[in-house]
């Protein structure tokens, strides 16, 4: 597997964060209880903030601006992992996706933070300082659901469903580490699965982009907000 | 109902902790994350205290059988005394000849 270009790498990260931020924001106003609504919405905003910072770096190389990169590409050019594209407005699946993503993202960020590319190392280190709290949030929810008779089977089922997608967040060489961390938490082996790789898109992505860009597309090109 | 935690917030080092609000959370781990998200993520706090409401000892019965207001640091109500003084002054003015 050839290594992706710098722009592609930035877009892998940025698209994951933007699309996951959008998906998580779908809970705003309808989360299970008020405090969680505030916290999960805040996490969603953080993810979109990370996306913005990464799009700005990518935009500089592409000679455009962050908004254009974020909103004006055709669906096929998005580099997000299918895991973040799925619409799963059910709490056990949301927590399963959140925790699987944060666990995979932590592994990815650990390698990027020690990159020779000082700018990339810097921005991923900065992002990771916020992701720490996302991981704490995800872990505490997983522990809570695993510790309850109703929560455990629902979370386990969601994790099994999403596992092939979780593998797809990472490149081949980082996947064994994800298996190790997830199995250690669950205390059981994971099902054998073929990763749903980055570059394939779920049908939900087109619907999401249609809605996400609707206001931007409603205004004449070059409109300033 | 989940337990309630009272949150105190300090705006900057050296300032006093002030009550910020309360949050409901199933346990201390949740309470910490929710407090961080609600009272700390915009840089508005440099420290937070989380106190389970059960740990707060509340006193709300104060005996004042003999109207001991003179012991209060703010003394008698100045507003009341001013009103009395104005009434006195008003009645004396009316007594003076030639005044409307």
Interface residues (C-beta under 8 A of the other chain):
Chain A: X33 X34 X35 X36 X38 X39 X42 X43 X133 X136 X137 X140 X144
Chain B: X2 X23 X24 X25 X26 X27 X29 X30 X33 X34 X36 X37 X38 X41
